[in-house]
Amino acid sequence: HALKAWPITVRAARPIDEAISTAGGVRFEALDAGAIGASISGAGPSVFAWFSDRESAAKAQFAMQAAFEATGLRTTSYVAPVAGRGARVVPN
């Protein structure tokens, strides 16, 4: 609870070109490369996208990375499958 009472002073906003949504259009790069959807995780430490096939995902991986790096931000990227089966009832 003490953390919530901590005073925070905002001195200035960061430049708009540092925002994830506009940093080279990272999300739009994913959509342009064929993503089914793309979003930002939490406060924005991660950007992710869904693809129907690995080839499209790999193509977008480089486009999204290049969009970040064009703003001077270093990135790490991964192409990974979504855990397959989905929700199911597990017997006791």
Secondary structure, 3 states (H helix, E strand, C coil): CCCCCCCCCCCCCCCHHHCCCCCCCHHHHHHHCCCCEEEEECCCCEEEEECCCHHHHHHHHHHHHHHHHCCCCCCCCCCCCCCCCCCCCCCC
